[in-house]
Amino acid sequence: DINIWIKELSKLPFKIEFKLFSYRSLGEQSLPYSLTILEDEFLTYLDKREEFSLDVTLLDRTLSQFPTLKEVLLKSPKIVMDNRDIWERLLSVCNYLLTYPKPNLYIRELNIEGVDSKFIERNRGVLDRLLEVILESNMYCQEIDKIANYGFERKYGLKYDLPTIRFRILDRKLYINGLDDLSLPLNLFKNLNLNIKYLYITENKINGLTFPKRKDAIVIFGLGYGVDSLKDVEWLRDKTIYYWGDIDTHGFAILSRIRGYFPNTLSMLMDKETTLKFKHLAVIESKPFNGELNNLTEDENLLFFRLKNNYYGESLRIEQERIPFY
């Protein structure tokens, strides 16, 4: 009932103006026309007076320290509202990186008063948004637009734990001080430049550990989607590369990814014949890959599609560890 609604509306502590409206069926009706809400009344009604006062204080303090943030905070004031409990510490981090840009230290080495060792790691997203505005263009790497996978560290000149590349040397004459199974940080692996002709990459660890001997070759294993870390290893570009992944949608997704970095990469035991021979080992793939793959051959694409759309829409997979070398 409209009268009940008007009565309830009139109980609100706001100034309500009414206006006469004429209706053919109802005649003249006095209905709410405008509502005037004073800031103080509104904050009291919402019980947000204390929070609002704190937000205003934080905004004033922030703009006095970092006036370049004005446009960002006017456009998105919720940045402060959503982070009011940690805002002072966020500003401390920003001030530190403004004073000491590109410090070449690990995040947990930064000596910032009141900021614990994990604070920056937990708040990379909002820090990135603030730092992009506060810092001069020469104080960070503008080309990096994603903060995942150590993007934040690389963008703001911080050290980070480099991926480790584990590999086996398959040719005895190439052993390093008698060692054939080694793990190296990526920066050292980039400078290794082994005199090999063939590189095998296996998705899973067991296949790398049991891979047979091969002249002039090494096998890298256990990276999964971490194959991205190999994209800048220049000494691999003139090698014959074979990729051996699971016969499932993710195995082909990784193959497509690494072929994007090394276009001449060949697949190994990821074909129709192998699939049919070992189909009795197939299981359901619980979370198939759903994106597009642009670097597969016609036959690989066909097998990818058949794996993904088998048995009433469920995807199939054959784990590479279960396929024997013989």
Buried (B, 14 or more C-beta within 10 A) or exposed (E): EEEEEBEEEEEEEBEBEEEEEEEEEEEEBEEEEEEEBEEEBBBEEEEEBEEBEBBEEBBEEBBEEBEEBEEBBEEEEEBBBEBBEBBBBBBBBBBBBBEBBBBEEEBEEBEBEEBEEEBBEEBBEBBBBBBBBBBEEEBBBEEBEEBEEBBBBBBBBBBEEBBBBBBBBBBEEBEEEEEBEBEBEBEEBBEBEBEBEBBBBBBBBBBBBBBEEBEBBBBBBBBBEBBBBBEEBEBBEEBBBBBBBBBBBBBBBBBBBBBBBBEEBBBBBBBEEBBEEBEEEBEEBEEBBEEEBEBBEEEBBEBBBEBBEBEEEEBBBBBBBEBEEE
